[in-house]
Amino acid sequence: MKKLLTVALLAISFLTGLSQVSAQSTYNKDQNNYIVLTRKIPQLKAILLAADELAADDGDQFGEFHVVICGETVKGLTDMEQMQPFLDLAKSEKIKLLACGFSLKKFGVDATKLPKEMGVVANGILYDFNLQKDGFLSITL
């Protein structure tokens, strides 16, 4: 029984780890890459419109655009009626919508209930710092 429980816990840890997004992504460091941390879901509209403008302005130099939602607002990420317009705006494969895993845990949000288009990073602030080290331009709202 103890062995079965250990195997089950290892399997859960492994599967949970698969849904986590790593800052060690494969992106072109010669392009313009961006990351935004936000604590308010309604700000996503302005953020995603800015991403579209940057993509148009940057042209071939536009790299990736990551948005990490953190803080208590993560509670609203499971509300598909609220999130769908933002998911539609973020349809570009270069725009990544991510939730802060630390915030999800703190506010009791089940990561499996997030929209399938969203990823999870273990710690949004650490993720941001690591991407800044790799040359991403960053802003926190």
ChimeraX attribute file (.defattr): number of C-alpha atoms within 10 A of each C-alpha:
attribute: neighborCount
match mode: 1-to-1
recipient: residues
	/A:1	6
	/A:2	7
	/A:3	8
	/A:4	9
	/A:5	10
	/A:6	11
	/A:7	12
	/A:8	12
	/A:9	12
	/A:10	12
	/A:11	12
	/A:12	12
	/A:13	11
	/A:14	11
	/A:15	11
	/A:16	13
	/A:17	14
	/A:18	11
	/A:19	14
	/A:20	17
	/A:21	17
	/A:22	15
	/A:23	16
	/A:24	10
	/A:25	8
	/A:26	7
	/A:27	12
	/A:28	12
	/A:29	12
	/A:30	10
	/A:31	16
	/A:32	19
	/A:33	23
	/A:34	22
	/A:35	23
	/A:36	20
	/A:37	23
	/A:38	21
	/A:39	16
	/A:40	15
	/A:41	17
	/A:42	13
	/A:43	13
	/A:44	23
	/A:45	15
	/A:46	11
	/A:47	20
	/A:48	22
	/A:49	14
	/A:50	12
	/A:51	24
	/A:52	18
	/A:53	12
	/A:54	18
	/A:55	18
	/A:56	12
	/A:57	11
	/A:58	13
	/A:59	12
	/A:60	10
	/A:61	15
	/A:62	20
	/A:63	20
	/A:64	21
	/A:65	26
	/A:66	21
	/A:67	26
	/A:68	26
	/A:69	28
	/A:70	23
	/A:71	19
	/A:72	15
	/A:73	17
	/A:74	25
	/A:75	17
	/A:76	15
	/A:77	21
	/A:78	16
	/A:79	13
	/A:80	14
	/A:81	10
	/A:82	13
	/A:83	17
	/A:84	13
	/A:85	12
	/A:86	21
	/A:87	20
	/A:88	11
	/A:89	16
	/A:90	23
	/A:91	13
	/A:92	13
	/A:93	8
	/A:94	16
	/A:95	19
	/A:96	20
	/A:97	22
	/A:98	21
	/A:99	29
	/A:100	25
	/A:101	24
	/A:102	17
	/A:103	21
	/A:104	24
	/A:105	13
	/A:106	12
	/A:107	14
	/A:108	12
	/A:109	18
	/A:110	12
	/A:111	22
	/A:112	10
	/A:113	11
	/A:114	21
	/A:115	16
	/A:116	9
	/A:117	12
	/A:118	17
	/A:119	19
	/A:120	24
	/A:121	24
	/A:122	19
	/A:123	16
	/A:124	25
	/A:125	15
	/A:126	13
	/A:127	19
	/A:128	25
	/A:129	15
	/A:130	15
	/A:131	19
	/A:132	15
	/A:133	9
	/A:134	14
	/A:135	15
	/A:136	22
	/A:137	15
	/A:138	17
	/A:139	12
	/A:140	12
	/A:141	10
